[in-house]
């Protein structure tokens, strides 16, 4: 997953309304994929690593509300903190805390809805450091951004479509290389948090 063109899962994304409706009606629909690392980027182990920047997800949120519901601006503001916490948690367990390979993947898999957890576990390379985790000593985040569209019920969010991008640097015994994630996540609201009900995700160089 370090500077390797791989793990590309293709999902034909319908319009927002159709996608969210599909998520609500059939939360078990998933996509994604990937396996193994094609190679490791060259890097100089002699150069000192740059100081790690704290992980911070820059999130832009909009909302679609039913007639008589809250204003879209208010709804987006209401949903944003919980979404930001969820995405921060995702990137932390998928990349930052995954370095070294000792943490395992239960924390990441727990962020997925139960019907899709088996699929997510089979596609870890498209969702996270995956098989490369044991080769990586540290992840230094450089950019984490997301755009979310939240679908509201009467007063509360029900689902969301999130486009998530993450870029960072992976330090290994042989040097350092770039790490990238590009994902479209379909989320279902679960009380005070969220669960991933479907995904289209890849790692490798950004496109």
Secondary structure, DSSP 8 states (H G I E B T S, - for coil): -BS----B-------HHHHHHHHHH-TT-------S-S------SSS-----B----EEEEEEE--TTS--HHHHHHHHHHHHHHHHHHHHIIIIITTTTS-S-SHHHHTTB-GGGHHHHHHTHHHHSSGGGGGGEEEEEEEEEEEEEEEEE-SSSEEEEEEEEEEEEEEEETTEEEEEEEEEEEEEEEETTEEEEEEEEEEESS--
